[in-house]
């Protein structure tokens, strides 16, 4: 019977485009029945034809948004739920669906802002309560191997904690440690002198969601490093950026400014990410950075892409080019305060969702760096593992 109704209604919609609007009662009954039967493809087909014929009302948009989410098309769900919410800002179902769509696009800030007007009974399943002391904890550990006699193997550890301070405000903090033995020139010794290089970094990032599409970020980095000397060197770096998000792409511009290794540095970033299918099954991104240091400009560019290999597995690869002595990435989470400038680099990340709260990330990187001792280029390889727990 449902097949006959669908066939009949599809034909009547086509004829209605040239004559008059479809009958509301029949359209509403059919779309409601298709939603109850979880026939999402048929619902999308009928609903899209109805929209083309001029039939547009909030309940239809909500059902089309539900179908889009079920078919893993969150960008399309944003369009339908957004239209329904504009028609009625008190529509709880549309607001809840819109928050779900933003979460599926990994835009938790926009989702939390929308969920601010939802009752606790709906916010709790989304894990978007207005205040939460700890929303995520991540621990990362890794190592580096350098193919040069002037640089020893290196180790790295980072502990990251995220908090939600309100529906529109979140805070991320992390502490990291880097250690390596390096050889530096020494006029008193022909072979140079070995120094234990140690660097401890504290990073804080405050994110404010101004609107579902607009977000601002303010960050601060404090780095304490030494070369085995009696006095440690403290460096500070500030960061500010603004991001704009659309269902199929996001853009962000940011500026880092401060002192690293007793030198004033300013880095400007422009980032762009594209989601061609309106979901996270496939994506591509690029970043253009220009570092200003000691009166010189050092451009550096990164291109990458990734996609879902399995329901719970994503693979990403990237490549970067441009000689630079310092580089800050991921809103300041990583600050490469380098003795040896990097010229080319590339790598891959494998993300595995082990369960609802637990995720594992495996990363590999390869770089070409210029040895500050003799000016020769050498290869550096790195491996790291990160485990993330989300509440």
C-alpha positions as a printed NumPy array, in Angstrom:
array([[  0.   ,   0.   ,   0.   ],
       [  2.827,   2.4  ,   0.886],
       [  4.44 ,   1.736,  -2.512],
       [  1.187,   2.592,  -4.282],
       [  0.857,   5.788,  -2.247],
       [  4.441,   6.77 ,  -3.024],
       [  3.974,   6.141,  -6.751],
       [  0.682,   8.001,  -6.808],
       [  1.972,  10.902,  -4.761],
       [  5.155,  11.263,  -6.789],
       [  3.1  ,  11.605,  -9.961],
       [  0.685,  14.048,  -8.371],
       [  3.571,  16.222,  -7.202],
       [  4.98 ,  16.461, -10.699],
       [  1.654,  17.549, -12.081],
       [  1.129,  19.936,  -9.171],
       [  4.258,  21.854, -10.11 ],
       [  2.504,  23.039, -13.224],
       [ -0.94 ,  23.449, -11.664],
       [ -1.302,  24.052,  -7.935],
       [  0.241,  23.235,  -4.572],
       [  0.008,  19.603,  -3.366],
       [ -2.759,  18.664,  -0.961],
       [ -1.419,  19.355,   2.529],
       [ -3.255,  16.546,   4.342],
       [ -2.15 ,  13.84 ,   1.915],
       [  1.442,  15.11 ,   1.863],
       [  1.629,  15.321,   5.645],
       [  0.138,  11.855,   6.119],
       [  2.472,  10.271,   3.585],
       [  5.67 ,  11.839,   4.935],
       [  4.644,  10.974,   8.471],
       [  4.029,   7.359,   7.464],
       [  7.377,   7.129,   5.65 ],
       [  9.178,   8.511,   8.716],
       [  7.412,   6.004,  10.983],
       [  8.549,   3.182,   8.649],
       [ 12.161,   4.508,   8.571],
       [ 12.015,   4.75 ,   4.78 ],
       [ 14.411,   7.647,   4.65 ],
       [ 15.273,   7.551,   0.943],
       [ 11.596,   7.537,  -0.054],
       [ 10.868,  10.314,   2.446],
       [ 13.674,  12.417,   1.019],
       [ 12.398,  11.86 ,  -2.528],
       [  8.798,  12.777,  -1.707],
       [  9.784,  15.725,   0.47 ],
       [ 12.181,  17.161,  -2.098],
       [  9.521,  16.928,  -4.798],
       [  7.046,  18.647,  -2.474],
       [  9.485,  21.5  ,  -1.83 ],
       [  9.981,  21.964,  -5.56 ],
       [  6.207,  22.092,  -5.953],
       [  6.003,  24.866,  -3.372],
       [  4.904,  22.925,  -0.291],
       [  7.084,  24.026,   2.614],
       [  6.183,  23.898,   6.311],
       [  8.098,  23.174,   9.56 ],
       [  6.884,  19.597,  10.1  ],
       [  8.027,  18.618,   6.594],
       [ 11.422,  20.227,   7.197],
       [ 11.798,  18.369,  10.495],
       [ 11.093,  15.03 ,   8.825],
       [ 13.504,  15.817,   6.   ],
       [ 16.14 ,  16.755,   8.586],
       [ 15.556,  13.453,  10.357],
       [ 15.943,  11.597,   7.068],
       [ 19.162,  13.48 ,   6.289],
       [ 20.676,  12.557,   9.655],
       [ 19.666,   8.916,   9.222],
       [ 21.37 ,   8.906,   5.794],
       [ 24.544,  10.487,   7.248],
       [ 24.049,  13.844,   5.516],
       [ 24.412,  16.343,   8.38 ],
       [ 24.99 ,  19.32 ,   6.057],
       [ 21.595,  18.694,   4.457],
       [ 20.066,  18.216,   7.903],
       [ 21.345,  21.667,   8.89 ],
       [ 19.45 ,  23.2  ,   6.006],
       [ 16.135,  21.534,   6.864],
       [ 16.271,  21.856,  10.646],
       [ 17.564,  25.418,  10.325],
       [ 14.62 ,  26.409,   8.171],
       [ 12.18 ,  24.854,  10.659],
       [ 13.82 ,  26.654,  13.59 ],
       [ 13.69 ,  29.996,  11.785],
       [  9.959,  29.524,  11.304],
       [  9.509,  28.735,  14.99 ],
       [ 12.412,  29.534,  17.382],
       [ 10.586,  27.585,  20.123],
       [ 10.606,  24.348,  18.095],
       [ 12.436,  21.979,  20.457],
       [ 12.555,  19.111,  17.95 ],
       [ 14.189,  21.286,  15.285],
       [ 16.684,  22.694,  17.794],
       [ 17.6  ,  19.201,  19.007],
       [ 18.045,  17.943,  15.432],
       [ 20.158,  20.963,  14.552],
       [ 22.452,  20.286,  17.513],
       [ 22.801,  16.657,  16.4  ],
       [ 23.736,  17.758,  12.876],
       [ 26.458,  20.093,  14.186],
       [ 27.842,  17.29 ,  16.341],
       [ 27.979,  15.013,  13.284],
       [ 30.081,  17.706,  11.564],
       [ 32.402,  17.867,  14.608],
       [ 31.266,  21.417,  15.431],
       [ 30.6  ,  20.993,  19.131],
       [ 30.727,  24.733,  19.858],
       [ 27.759,  25.482,  17.612],
       [ 25.925,  22.436,  18.985],
       [ 26.459,  23.572,  22.59 ],
       [ 25.193,  27.071,  21.8  ],
       [ 21.988,  25.694,  20.276],
       [ 21.526,  23.202,  23.102],
       [ 21.619,  26.048,  25.63 ],
       [ 17.868,  26.49 ,  25.202],
       [ 17.037,  22.799,  25.43 ],
       [ 15.822,  21.176,  28.659],
       [ 18.394,  19.186,  30.635],
       [ 16.645,  15.938,  29.696],
       [ 17.626,  16.543,  26.052],
       [ 21.027,  18.146,  26.636],
       [ 22.275,  15.297,  28.804],
       [ 22.133,  12.597,  26.062],
       [ 24.015,  15.013,  23.767],
       [ 26.715,  15.531,  26.463],
       [ 26.174,  19.297,  26.131],
       [ 25.366,  20.434,  29.656],
       [ 26.001,  24.192,  30.136],
       [ 28.822,  23.664,  32.644],
       [ 31.114,  20.672,  32.806],
       [ 34.458,  20.768,  34.592],
       [ 35.92 ,  18.059,  32.351],
       [ 34.549,  17.221,  28.917],
       [ 37.611,  15.527,  27.452],
       [ 41.016,  14.232,  28.542],
       [ 43.761,  13.298,  26.099],
       [ 47.204,  11.836,  26.727],
       [ 49.812,  11.693,  23.962],
       [ 53.296,  10.213,  23.924],
       [ 55.785,   9.951,  21.09 ],
       [ 59.378,   9.742,  19.991],
       [ 61.668,  11.082,  17.253],
       [ 64.625,   9.54 ,  15.488],
       [ 67.114,  11.816,  13.7  ],
       [ 69.546,  10.655,  11.038],
       [ 72.399,  12.922,  12.09 ],
       [ 75.152,  12.552,  14.652],
       [ 74.417,  16.027,  16.012],
       [ 70.945,  15.151,  17.267],
       [ 69.958,  12.332,  19.584],
       [ 66.616,  10.606,  19.829],
       [ 63.82 ,  12.665,  21.358],
       [ 60.776,  11.987,  23.532],
       [ 57.494,  13.881,  23.868],
       [ 54.509,  13.749,  26.24 ],
       [ 51.339,  15.852,  26.414],
       [ 48.354,  15.87 ,  28.782],
       [ 45.272,  17.746,  27.597],
       [ 42.083,  18.646,  29.519],
       [ 38.991,  20.367,  28.08 ],
       [ 36.171,  22.062,  30.012],
       [ 32.853,  23.688,  29.147],
       [ 32.351,  26.966,  31.002],
       [ 28.958,  27.749,  29.475],
       [ 26.794,  27.18 ,  26.439],
       [ 28.998,  29.532,  24.394],
       [ 32.357,  29.221,  26.148],
       [ 34.921,  26.411,  26.435],
       [ 38.464,  26.115,  27.75 ],
       [ 41.242,  23.772,  26.708],
       [ 44.484,  23.418,  28.677],
       [ 47.476,  21.184,  28.154],
       [ 50.982,  20.645,  29.462],
       [ 53.683,  19.048,  27.319],
       [ 57.286,  17.98 ,  27.771],
       [ 59.982,  17.523,  25.142],
       [ 63.46 ,  16.129,  25.765],
       [ 66.445,  15.53 ,  23.465],
       [ 70.232,  15.425,  23.598],
       [ 71.809,  17.749,  21.025],
       [ 75.355,  18.61 ,  19.983],
       [ 76.216,  22.3  ,  19.641],
       [ 79.451,  23.85 ,  18.388],
       [ 82.096,  24.555,  21.048],
       [ 85.258,  26.434,  20.196],
       [ 87.087,  24.73 ,  23.029],
       [ 86.306,  21.242,  21.724],
       [ 86.633,  20.082,  18.112],
       [ 83.671,  17.705,  18.297],
       [ 81.225,  20.098,  19.948],
       [ 79.439,  19.813,  23.269],
       [ 76.443,  17.628,  24.148],
       [ 73.542,  19.392,  25.86 ],
       [ 70.35 ,  17.893,  27.306],
       [ 67.613,  19.971,  25.698],
       [ 64.431,  20.177,  27.785],
       [ 61.257,  22.113,  27.033],
       [ 58.055,  22.331,  29.112],
       [ 55.036,  24.032,  27.578],
       [ 51.743,  25.213,  29.04 ],
       [ 48.967,  26.078,  26.605],
       [ 45.496,  27.504,  27.259],
       [ 42.837,  28.13 ,  24.613],
       [ 39.549,  29.924,  25.279],
       [ 36.868,  29.481,  22.59 ],
       [ 33.738,  31.605,  22.353],
       [ 30.848,  30.688,  20.053],
       [ 29.411,  34.029,  18.941],
       [ 26.846,  32.404,  16.628],
       [ 26.408,  28.973,  15.043],
       [ 28.669,  30.101,  12.193],
       [ 31.123,  32.37 ,  14.044],
       [ 33.713,  31.449,  16.643],
       [ 36.589,  33.356,  18.25 ],
       [ 39.631,  31.826,  19.958],
       [ 42.154,  33.355,  22.347],
       [ 45.239,  31.41 ,  23.32 ],
       [ 48.367,  31.668,  25.436],
       [ 51.581,  29.617,  25.423],
       [ 54.292,  29.647,  28.054],
       [ 57.443,  27.718,  27.172],
       [ 60.24 ,  27.041,  29.618],
       [ 63.314,  25.576,  27.942],
       [ 67.01 ,  25.166,  28.56 ],
       [ 70.121,  23.663,  26.975],
       [ 71.541,  22.233,  30.162],
       [ 72.543,  25.738,  31.297],
       [ 72.172,  27.163,  34.787],
       [ 69.465,  29.624,  33.781],
       [ 66.272,  28.536,  32.027],
       [ 64.731,  30.632,  29.289],
       [ 61.017,  31.494,  29.456],
       [ 59.121,  32.391,  26.289],
       [ 55.54 ,  33.574,  25.849],
       [ 53.266,  33.452,  22.829],
       [ 49.778,  34.896,  22.402],
       [ 47.186,  33.816,  19.851],
       [ 43.917,  35.155,  18.466],
       [ 41.762,  33.854,  15.635],
       [ 38.272,  33.982,  14.169],
       [ 36.574,  31.064,  12.396],
       [ 33.573,  30.935,  10.088],
       [ 31.784,  27.64 ,   9.399],
       [ 29.412,  26.554,   6.671],
       [ 27.959,  23.061,   6.139],
       [ 30.423,  22.203,   3.344],
       [ 33.472,  24.281,   4.342],
       [ 35.104,  26.179,   7.189],
       [ 37.639,  29.018,   7.176],
       [ 39.821,  30.431,   9.92 ],
       [ 42.389,  33.218,  10.169],
       [ 44.709,  33.569,  13.153],
       [ 47.772,  35.421,  14.427],
       [ 50.475,  34.284,  16.879],
       [ 52.718,  36.932,  18.446],
       [ 55.381,  36.732,  21.14 ],
       [ 58.965,  35.859,  21.96 ],
       [ 60.615,  32.521,  21.233],
       [ 64.35 ,  31.87 ,  21.776],
       [ 64.875,  35.553,  22.673],
       [ 63.479,  36.653,  19.305],
       [ 60.197,  38.405,  18.523],
       [ 58.026,  36.241,  16.269],
       [ 54.732,  36.879,  14.474],
       [ 52.967,  34.107,  12.576],
       [ 49.843,  34.594,  10.465],
       [ 47.684,  31.612,   9.474],
       [ 44.881,  31.085,   6.992],
       [ 43.099,  27.722,   7.117],
       [ 40.415,  26.243,   4.902],
       [ 38.664,  22.863,   5.193],
       [ 36.24 ,  21.41 ,   2.641],
       [ 33.656,  18.615,   3.089],
       [ 32.471,  17.767,  -0.452],
       [ 29.766,  15.303,   0.654],
       [ 28.494,  17.375,   3.561],
       [ 29.823,  14.924,   6.154],
       [ 33.121,  13.583,   7.51 ],
       [ 33.382,  10.672,   5.107],
       [ 35.786,  12.712,   2.981],
       [ 37.48 ,  16.034,   3.64 ],
       [ 40.42 ,  18.132,   2.499],
       [ 42.2  ,  21.024,   4.152],
       [ 44.979,  23.518,   3.596],
       [ 46.888,  26.017,   5.676],
       [ 49.092,  28.905,   4.585],
       [ 51.418,  30.344,   7.246],
       [ 53.859,  33.235,   7.162],
       [ 56.339,  33.656,  10.016],
       [ 57.985,  37.032,  10.514],
       [ 61.259,  36.788,  12.44 ],
       [ 64.49 ,  38.831,  12.506],
       [ 63.238,  41.009,   9.657],
       [ 62.625,  38.012,   7.393],
       [ 59.464,  36.244,   6.228],
       [ 59.229,  32.453,   6.185],
       [ 56.205,  31.075,   4.28 ],
       [ 55.023,  27.534,   4.949],
       [ 52.094,  25.657,   3.435],
       [ 50.303,  22.428,   4.328],
       [ 47.819,  20.404,   2.266],
       [ 46.031,  17.341,   3.542],
       [ 43.004,  15.168,   3.268],
       [ 41.276,  12.283,   4.937],
       [ 38.311,  10.003,   4.93 ],
       [ 36.494,   7.221,   6.681],
       [ 37.831,   3.746,   5.963],
       [ 35.365,   1.951,   8.195],
       [ 32.485,   2.917,  10.439],
       [ 34.901,   3.666,  13.283],
       [ 38.206,   4.256,  11.443],
       [ 39.517,   7.398,   9.712],
       [ 42.788,   7.888,   7.835],
       [ 44.396,  11.265,   7.141],
       [ 47.551,  12.274,   5.264],
       [ 49.269,  15.646,   4.835],
       [ 52.344,  17.288,   3.318],
       [ 54.036,  20.62 ,   4.077],
       [ 56.653,  22.758,   2.328],
       [ 58.569,  25.887,   3.258],
       [ 61.727,  26.538,   5.287],
       [ 60.873,  27.951,   8.73 ],
       [ 62.69 ,  28.06 ,  12.107],
       [ 59.511,  28.185,  14.246],
       [ 55.995,  26.892,  13.632],
       [ 52.835,  26.923,  15.765],
       [ 49.978,  24.588,  14.833],
       [ 46.468,  23.535,  15.9  ],
       [ 45.704,  26.837,  17.623],
       [ 48.982,  26.648,  19.545],
       [ 48.677,  23.082,  20.83 ],
       [ 52.009,  22.323,  19.167],
       [ 54.808,  24.898,  18.987],
       [ 57.844,  23.743,  17.042],
       [ 60.611,  25.803,  18.64 ],
       [ 63.315,  24.371,  16.424],
       [ 67.089,  24.392,  16.595],
       [ 67.099,  23.137,  13.014],
       [ 64.688,  24.755,  10.509],
       [ 62.236,  22.382,   8.832],
       [ 61.881,  22.472,   5.02 ],
       [ 59.609,  19.602,   3.966],
       [ 57.407,  17.329,   5.998],
       [ 54.612,  14.839,   5.636],
       [ 52.723,  12.318,   7.669],
       [ 49.62 ,  10.285,   8.332],
       [ 47.149,   9.902,  11.206],
       [ 44.94 ,   6.908,  11.915],
       [ 41.948,   7.546,  14.176],
       [ 40.091,   4.608,  15.711],
       [ 36.895,   5.026,  17.75 ],
       [ 37.167,   2.213,  20.282],
       [ 33.853,   3.013,  21.985],
       [ 31.525,   5.953,  22.555],
       [ 33.888,   7.77 ,  24.946],
       [ 37.26 ,   6.317,  23.909],
       [ 39.348,   7.075,  20.8  ],
       [ 42.875,   6.094,  19.76 ],
       [ 45.079,   8.064,  17.36 ],
       [ 48.293,   6.752,  15.778],
       [ 50.515,   9.273,  14.001],
       [ 53.618,   9.056,  11.826],
       [ 55.655,  11.983,  10.539],
       [ 58.717,  12.465,   8.342],
       [ 60.644,  15.726,   7.994],
       [ 63.623,  17.246,   6.239],
       [ 65.524,  19.616,   8.497],
       [ 68.628,  21.716,   8.029],
       [ 71.334,  20.999,  10.584],
       [ 72.304,  24.269,  12.282],
       [ 75.765,  22.867,  12.969],
       [ 76.964,  22.11 ,   9.431],
       [ 74.065,  23.285,   7.216],
       [ 73.337,  19.821,   5.828],
       [ 69.824,  18.466,   5.497],
       [ 68.852,  15.34 ,   7.386],
       [ 65.746,  13.198,   7.825],
       [ 63.694,  12.965,  10.986],
       [ 61.001,  10.381,  11.668],
       [ 58.448,  10.499,  14.462],
       [ 55.799,   8.208,  15.932],
       [ 53.177,   9.111,  18.5  ],
       [ 50.098,   7.625,  20.114],
       [ 47.23 ,   9.542,  21.687],
       [ 44.254,   8.226,  23.625],
       [ 41.201,  10.407,  24.215],
       [ 38.346,   9.996,  26.677],
       [ 35.24 ,  12.131,  26.08 ],
       [ 32.471,  12.636,  28.617]])
